[in-house]
Amino acid sequence: MNEVTIYHNKSCGTSRKGLSLIEDMGIKPKIRLYLNDPFTKEELKEVITELGIKPEELVRKKEQIYKDNYSQKQYTDDDWIQIMLDNPRLIERPIVVYHNKAVIGRPIEKISELLA
């Protein structure tokens, strides 16, 4: 099996459930604590491509940082990427990558579908 990577926030319950699901499948993933080890611009662009989404779709819009600074405004894809690089807490989690494809593990069943 090719390496499975999880971009993980250990303080997030959904992220912890996603990691447990992967481990329960007998897989030892590469765990990237992206708040401690931030994405580079190139890495974030690659993950967005693997997810098959627009950058704005990776933004957590319930976060106070978003509400205070970014809601009700229009940004380009490059702007959203920079916003996430500057504010990694705005990045949805967990993100699981396998075979050059990725999913946001919300709901966590998406992880099972990716790894099936």
C-alpha positions in Angstrom: 0.0 0.0 0.0 1.3 3.5 -0.9 1.8 5.7 2.0 -1.3 7.3 3.6 -0.8 10.9 4.9 -3.2 12.6 7.3 -3.0 16.3 7.9 -4.1 16.2 11.5 -5.1 18.6 14.3 -4.9 16.5 17.5 -7.2 19.0 19.3 -10.0 18.3 16.8 -12.3 15.4 17.7 -13.2 14.7 14.0 -9.5 14.6 13.2 -8.8 12.2 16.0 -11.7 10.0 14.9 -10.3 10.0 11.3 -6.8 9.0 12.6 -8.4 6.2 14.7 -10.3 4.9 11.7 -7.2 4.7 9.6 -5.3 2.9 12.4 -8.2 0.6 12.9 -7.9 -0.4 9.2 -4.4 -1.6 10.0 -2.7 1.3 8.3 0.1 3.3 9.9 -0.3 6.7 8.3 2.3 9.5 8.0 0.9 12.1 10.5 1.4 15.7 9.6 0.5 18.1 12.5 0.0 21.0 10.1 -0.4 23.6 12.9 3.1 22.8 14.1 4.5 21.9 10.7 2.7 24.3 8.4 2.1 23.7 4.7 4.3 25.4 2.1 2.5 27.2 -0.6 3.4 24.4 -3.1 2.2 21.7 -0.7 -1.2 23.4 -0.1 -1.7 23.9 -3.8 -0.9 20.2 -4.4 -3.4 19.0 -1.7 -6.1 21.3 -3.1 -5.5 19.7 -6.5 -5.7 16.2 -5.0 -8.9 17.2 -3.3 -10.3 18.4 -6.6 -11.8 21.5 -5.0 -11.4 25.3 -5.2 -9.2 26.8 -2.4 -12.2 28.5 -0.7 -13.8 25.1 -0.2 -11.0 24.2 2.2 -11.7 27.1 4.5 -13.4 26.6 7.8 -16.1 29.3 7.7 -17.4 28.8 11.2 -14.0 29.9 12.7 -14.1 33.3 14.4 -11.0 34.4 12.3 -13.0 33.8 9.2 -16.1 35.7 10.5 -14.1 38.6 11.7 -11.8 39.1 8.7 -12.9 37.2 5.6 -16.6 36.8 5.4 -18.6 38.9 3.0 -15.5 39.5 0.9 -14.4 38.2 -2.5 -10.9 36.7 -2.9 -9.1 35.0 -5.7 -7.9 31.4 -5.4 -4.3 32.7 -4.8 -5.7 35.0 -2.1 -7.4 32.1 -0.3 -4.3 30.0 -0.4 -2.3 32.9 1.2 -5.1 33.4 3.8 -4.8 29.7 4.8 -1.1 29.8 4.9 -1.3 32.9 7.2 -4.1 31.3 9.3 -3.7 27.5 9.2 -6.6 27.1 11.8 -8.9 28.0 8.9 -7.9 24.8 7.0 -10.6 22.0 7.1 -9.4 18.8 8.8 -8.5 16.1 8.7 -7.2 15.8 5.2 -6.2 12.3 4.1 -4.1 11.7 1.0 -3.6 8.4 -0.7 -2.6 7.6 -4.4 -2.5 11.3 -5.4 -6.2 11.7 -4.3 -7.4 13.3 -1.1 -10.5 13.8 1.0 -11.5 16.0 3.8 -12.6 13.6 6.5 -16.0 15.2 7.2 -17.8 12.9 7.6 -15.1 10.4 8.4 -16.7 7.8 6.1 -15.1 9.7 3.3 -11.7 8.3 4.6 -13.0 4.7 4.3 -14.1 5.4 0.7 -10.7 6.8 -0.2 -8.8 3.9 1.3 -11.1 1.1 0.1 
